[in-house]
Amino acid sequence: MDGKQVPSSQYRDLLPGSLQTMSQLLNIMARVKSWSDDSQTGPACFLLQTAVKCLTDHIDTLDDSSEEYRKLSFILEQLQLTAKNKYKRHYSPQLTVFSYIVHATSSAAYEVLLEQNVLCLPSVNTLSKVTRQVNSSNGLDNTAYLSLRISKLNAFQRNVLLIIDEIYIAKRVEYTGGEVQGLTADGSVASTLLCFMAKSLVGKYKDVVSVYPMAGLTAAKQYDCYTEVMATVRKVGLNVVAIAVDNASTNRKFFIDFLCGGSLRTSIIDSDNDQPIFLIFDPVHDLKNVYNNFQSRKVFKCPAFDRNLPNGCHTNFNHIVDLYNLIGRIFIAEKSSQVVASSAQFQEH
């Protein structure tokens, strides 16, 4: 058609294989004539399909983790969706997640994108079905969203670190977006958000799994939330290898009393797959606490370790103060000698 090769998908119903009979040839000629008379299914449509084929061939040669691959995949999907009726479109997980992030950032901006009709995007109703919000007592049911996010991860990337942390918030109740925000499941005003995040051990993937508003965080409440989160991550296909918390008293009690049965251990056994789950106190928080306590208490006593520190050790913060003052005096002395030497040279001149 006008010097362009027609994709075989356009006449596969007439000719599934090679040309065999005269009737098949006549039928194809009739189809070509109808294309020539109808501009909607003629050369313009074939140009779009040719562009799709060229992009597909080029994308197949790219690394699927590269930035160019992501950009061209988005363009390719938009071209494919353009050729389909909007009621028959099927959106990829990547496009659905992208749309969800845009809508979550600004619903008004997403509405404008839909009204402008320059991109083929899922409707707001479609997004609400994928990431529906259930009763606040159960948190966010984002199983479908997480499933879309991890659909492209390989087996190694699905091994994750479960990070548990609390965020202190102002005790305030607000009405926004048609909903009351700031209340816990039992109707109390929340003062803390207990957050669970999954981070891939060998990849860049990370996602917030769930957020629980709390009025008074206890180890028992934390364990109840942990049980729900573990059920969610197992359902979507993630494998928790380790759990990381800071060394707050609630987290220590959560580890000791609820995960380790009263005696702190380095790991527990996952009842679902009989694999160890390692328990980690976040090293950054550990170093910060050591530093802060060293400054405030002035003396740090390290207990004995049979392997490499049999007698223990201790250090005094005043030693650092003395060292700082000594270096200061040396620096001042050197500067003074330089000034005297410069003054003597000036006098000679």
C-alpha positions in Angstrom: 0.0 0.0 0.0 1.7 3.2 -1.2 5.1 1.6 -1.0 4.5 0.3 2.5 4.5 -3.4 3.5 1.2 -4.4 5.0 1.6 -6.4 8.3 0.5 -10.0 7.9 -1.9 -9.6 10.9 -4.2 -7.5 8.7 -5.0 -10.4 6.3 -4.3 -13.5 8.5 -8.0 -14.3 8.4 -7.8 -14.7 4.6 -4.4 -16.2 4.4 -3.1 -17.9 7.5 -0.1 -19.4 5.6 1.4 -19.2 2.2 -0.7 -18.4 -0.9 -2.2 -21.6 -2.3 -5.3 -21.0 -4.3 -6.6 -18.4 -6.8 -9.5 -17.6 -4.5 -7.1 -16.5 -1.8 -5.4 -14.2 -4.2 -8.7 -12.7 -5.3 -9.8 -12.2 -1.7 -6.6 -10.4 -0.8 -6.9 -8.2 -3.9 -10.5 -7.3 -2.8 -9.1 -6.5 0.7 -6.4 -4.2 -0.7 -9.1 -2.4 -2.8 -11.2 -1.8 0.3 -8.2 -0.4 2.1 -7.5 2.0 -0.8 -11.1 3.3 -0.6 -11.2 3.6 3.2 -8.6 6.1 4.6 -9.3 4.9 8.2 -8.0 1.4 7.6 -5.6 2.3 4.7 -2.1 3.7 4.6 -2.4 5.8 7.8 -3.1 2.7 9.9 -0.3 0.8 8.3 2.2 3.6 9.1 1.3 3.4 12.8 1.7 -0.4 12.7 5.1 0.0 10.9 6.2 2.4 13.7 5.1 -0.1 16.3 7.1 -2.9 14.6 10.2 -0.7 14.3 10.1 0.3 17.9 9.5 -3.3 19.0 12.5 -4.5 17.0 14.7 -1.8 18.5 13.5 -2.4 22.1 14.3 -6.1 21.8 18.0 -5.1 21.5 18.1 -3.0 24.6 18.8 -3.8 28.3 15.5 -3.9 30.1 17.0 -2.0 33.0 18.2 1.0 30.9 16.6 4.4 30.9 16.2 4.3 27.1 14.3 1.0 27.4 11.8 2.5 29.9 11.2 5.6 27.8 10.7 3.7 24.5 8.5 1.0 26.2 6.2 3.8 27.4 6.0 5.3 23.9 5.5 1.9 22.3 2.6 1.1 24.7 1.0 4.4 24.0 1.1 3.7 20.2 -0.4 0.3 20.7 -3.2 1.7 22.9 -4.0 4.5 20.4 -5.0 1.9 17.8 -7.5 0.2 20.2 -10.9 1.2 21.4 -10.7 2.8 24.8 -13.1 0.2 26.2 -10.9 -2.7 25.0 -7.6 -1.4 26.3 -5.4 -3.5 28.6 -2.7 -1.5 30.5 0.6 -2.9 31.5 1.6 -3.1 35.2 4.3 -0.4 34.6 1.8 2.0 33.1 -0.7 1.3 35.8 1.9 1.9 38.6 3.0 5.1 36.8 -0.6 6.3 36.6 -1.2 5.5 40.3 1.8 7.5 41.4 0.8 10.5 39.4 -2.8 10.3 40.7 -1.6 9.9 44.3 0.7 12.9 43.9 -2.0 15.1 42.4 -5.5 13.9 41.5 -6.2 17.3 39.9 -3.2 17.0 37.6 -4.3 13.4 36.7 -7.8 14.7 35.8 -6.2 17.3 33.5 -4.2 14.6 31.7 -7.3 12.6 31.1 -9.2 15.7 29.9 -6.5 16.7 27.5 -6.6 13.2 26.0 -3.0 13.3 24.8 -2.0 10.1 26.7 -3.8 6.7 27.0 -4.2 6.3 30.7 -6.4 4.2 33.0 -9.5 6.0 34.3 -9.8 7.0 37.9 -12.3 4.2 38.5 -9.8 1.7 37.1 -7.1 2.9 39.5 -9.5 2.8 42.4 -10.3 -0.8 41.7 -6.6 -1.7 41.5 -5.7 0.2 44.7 -8.9 0.2 46.7 -9.0 1.4 50.3 -10.8 -0.7 52.8 -11.8 -0.1 56.4 -9.2 2.0 58.2 -8.9 -0.6 61.0 -7.2 -2.9 58.5 -4.9 -0.3 57.0 -4.5 -0.1 53.2 -5.3 -3.2 51.1 -2.6 -2.5 48.5 -2.0 -6.1 47.5 -2.9 -5.5 43.9 -0.6 -2.5 43.8 2.3 -4.5 45.2 1.7 -7.3 42.8 2.0 -4.9 39.9 5.2 -3.5 41.3 7.0 -6.8 41.7 5.7 -8.4 38.5 8.9 -7.7 36.7 11.3 -8.6 39.6 13.3 -11.8 39.3 13.6 -14.4 42.1 16.7 -12.7 43.6 15.2 -9.2 43.6 12.2 -10.6 45.6 14.4 -11.2 48.6 13.7 -8.2 50.7 14.6 -6.4 54.0 11.5 -5.5 56.0 12.2 -2.1 57.6 10.0 -1.1 60.6 10.1 2.5 61.8 7.8 4.9 63.7 7.1 8.5 62.7 5.9 10.9 65.3 3.1 13.2 64.1 1.1 16.1 65.5 -2.1 14.9 67.3 -4.6 16.4 64.9 -7.8 15.4 63.1 -8.5 16.7 59.7 -11.2 16.3 57.1 -9.7 16.1 53.6 -10.7 14.5 50.4 -14.0 13.4 51.8 -12.4 11.5 54.6 -11.4 12.0 58.2 -7.6 11.7 58.7 -5.7 11.4 62.0 -7.8 8.7 63.8 -6.7 5.2 64.8 -8.8 2.1 64.4 -10.4 2.5 67.8 -11.2 6.2 67.3 -8.3 7.7 69.2 -6.2 10.6 67.9 -3.0 9.2 66.3 0.3 10.4 67.6 2.5 7.9 65.8 2.6 6.3 62.3 4.0 2.7 62.3 5.5 2.2 58.9 6.6 -1.0 57.2 8.8 -0.8 54.1 10.2 -3.6 51.9 13.6 -3.0 50.3 15.2 -5.5 47.8 18.5 -6.9 48.9 20.0 -7.0 45.4 18.0 -4.4 43.5 16.6 -0.9 43.6 13.1 -1.9 44.4 11.5 -0.5 47.6 8.0 0.2 48.6 5.9 1.1 51.6 3.9 -2.0 52.4 1.6 -0.5 55.1 1.2 2.4 57.5 -0.7 2.1 60.8 -1.8 5.2 62.8 -1.2 4.6 66.5 -2.2 6.5 69.7 0.1 4.5 72.0 2.6 2.2 70.3 3.3 -1.0 72.2 5.2 -4.2 71.3 1.9 -6.1 71.2 0.3 -3.7 68.7 3.5 -3.8 66.7 3.4 -7.6 66.6 -0.3 -7.5 65.4 0.6 -5.2 62.6 3.7 -7.2 61.7 1.6 -10.4 61.4 -0.7 -8.6 58.9 2.2 -7.2 56.9 3.9 -10.6 56.7 0.7 -12.2 55.3 0.6 -9.4 52.7 4.2 -9.8 51.5 3.9 -13.5 51.3 0.7 -13.2 49.3 2.4 -11.0 46.7 5.5 -13.2 46.4 8.1 -11.4 48.4 10.5 -13.3 50.6 11.5 -11.5 53.9 15.2 -12.3 54.6 15.8 -9.8 57.5 13.9 -7.4 59.7 15.5 -4.1 60.6 14.4 -1.8 63.5 16.1 0.9 65.6 16.9 0.1 69.2 13.9 1.9 70.8 12.5 0.0 73.9 9.3 -0.9 72.0 11.3 -2.5 69.2 13.6 -4.4 71.6 10.5 -5.8 73.4 9.0 -6.7 70.1 12.0 -8.7 69.1 12.6 -10.4 72.5 9.1 -11.1 73.7 7.2 -11.7 70.5 9.7 -13.0 68.0 12.3 -14.7 70.1 10.2 -16.1 72.9 11.9 -14.2 75.7 15.6 -14.5 74.8 17.0 -12.3 72.0 18.5 -14.2 69.1 20.2 -13.2 65.8 17.5 -15.0 63.7 14.1 -16.7 63.8 12.6 -19.4 61.6 9.9 -18.4 59.2 7.0 -20.7 59.7 6.0 -20.4 56.1 9.1 -21.7 54.4 11.4 -22.8 57.3 14.0 -20.3 56.3 15.8 -18.0 58.8 14.7 -14.4 59.2 17.6 -12.3 60.6 16.9 -9.7 63.2 18.9 -6.5 62.8 19.2 -3.3 64.9 19.8 -0.6 62.4 23.6 0.2 62.5 23.1 3.9 61.8 20.9 4.2 64.9 23.4 2.1 66.9 26.3 4.4 66.1 24.1 7.5 66.8 23.2 6.2 70.2 26.8 5.3 71.1 27.9 8.8 70.0 25.1 10.6 71.9 25.6 8.5 75.1 29.4 8.9 74.9 28.9 12.7 74.8 26.4 12.8 77.6 27.8 10.2 80.0 31.5 10.8 79.2 32.5 7.2 79.8 31.8 4.2 77.5 32.3 0.7 78.8 32.3 -2.1 76.3 31.6 -5.6 77.6 34.0 -8.5 77.1 33.8 -10.6 73.9 35.5 -14.0 74.0 36.6 -14.0 70.4 38.4 -10.6 70.0 37.9 -8.6 73.3 38.3 -11.0 76.2 38.8 -8.3 78.9 36.4 -5.6 77.5 37.5 -2.0 77.3 36.4 1.5 78.3 37.1 5.0 77.1 36.7 8.4 78.5 35.3 11.4 76.5 37.6 13.7 78.4 40.5 12.0 76.5 39.1 13.4 73.3 38.7 16.8 74.9 42.3 16.7 76.0 43.4 15.7 72.5 41.4 18.5 70.9 42.9 21.0 73.3 46.4 19.7 72.6 46.0 19.9 68.9 44.6 23.5 69.4 47.7 24.5 71.3 50.0 23.0 68.7 48.1 24.8 66.0 48.3 28.2 67.8 52.0 27.7 68.5 52.8 27.0 64.9 50.8 30.0 63.8 52.6 32.2 66.3 56.0 31.0 65.1 55.0 31.7 61.5 53.9 35.2 62.5 57.2 35.9 64.3 59.2 34.6 61.4 57.3 36.7 59.0 57.8 39.8 61.2 61.5 39.2 61.4 61.8 38.9 57.6 59.8 42.1 57.2 62.1 43.9 59.6 65.2 42.7 57.7 63.7 44.1 54.4 
